[in-house]
Amino acid sequence: MVINIMKNLQMSNLESPLATARLPAQVLLAVGGFQDLPANAIELYNVRTDCWRTVYNKDDLLPDYSRSVYHDGFIYCIGGILDNLFVSSVTKFNLATQIWEEAGSMLEARAHLSVVALNGFIYALGGWNQNNALRSAERFEPSTNQWSGIASMEHRRANAAAATLQGKVYIFGGLQLNMGISSAECYNPATNQWAWITPMAVPRGAMGAIGYNDQIFVIGGYNRGNRLASVEIYNPATMTWRMAAEMHYPCSNFGVALLEEKLYVVGGISRGERQLSTVWCFDMQKNRWHVVKDLGVLHGAISCCLVERIPHAAAFTL
């Protein structure tokens, strides 16, 4: 009976009648950023089909230079610049209802900030206010909808990159006017203290950072008028840096995410302030970059979040 069915299928005019892509456990969401003007869309990438599509368009624009992070069923859009004003406001997108809601405001207005989620808290680090780069940092407790201050960083940082690893928060680089910073710090939530760590080999800001396999990858960025393609890897156990394969072209202000043990760089800004639609994937085991399906639209200063398909499959049908 099975052989007869296979023969009938082979003789049919249907194209791959049984070939349907297996649904991924997680999907990558690209939020906000710029498409010449500030964007209000959420784009979804399905790694099985290697395609992007728009899953939501917000009626009101998201703030410029805000940062987004995913936590427990919500995408939080934090800080930024709205109508030429630096804001402390926070909005969150409910994946179940696809509705934006107001969340508790930060203690301080910030744009170009760094944001991470760790152990049930969301951390907002540094950034610019109306006049200066900031040392201050704070964290949000979703259960109380409130922000509280934590110890200030050792260095003022805006356009820095933050990542989490082994229960700690790391922050790297940043920009002072046109110049990149090479210094880096580590925050221990248990002691509420920041400590210097080994500085990067290449000063940079407006880059990406992500933790994987007991190491932190710092990618691309900007320094002294130049976009960067270099990639550095920090090993906290040895407190040392090493270089990895460079991106195929220099860029900054992109989104970064870790999906199925591969690192994705989404959109960004390249030489001549050119916005990008390209999406690159870095195989960390093979130390090799390759291109995947692009966004379809030019998109800089974007944030990326990784979201479980279950229980949100109904909200984001694939």
Helices and strands as residue ranges (DSSP letters): H 2-11, E 26-31, E 41-46, E 51-57, E 67-71, E 74-78, E 81-82, E 85-86, E 90-94, E 99-103, E 114-118, E 121-125, E 137-141, E 146-150, E 161-165, E 168-172, E 175-176, E 179-180, E 184-188, E 193-197, E 208-212, E 215-223, E 226-235, E 240-244, E 255-259, E 262-266, E 269-270, G 271-273, E 274-275, E 279-283, E 288-292, E 303-308, H 309-312
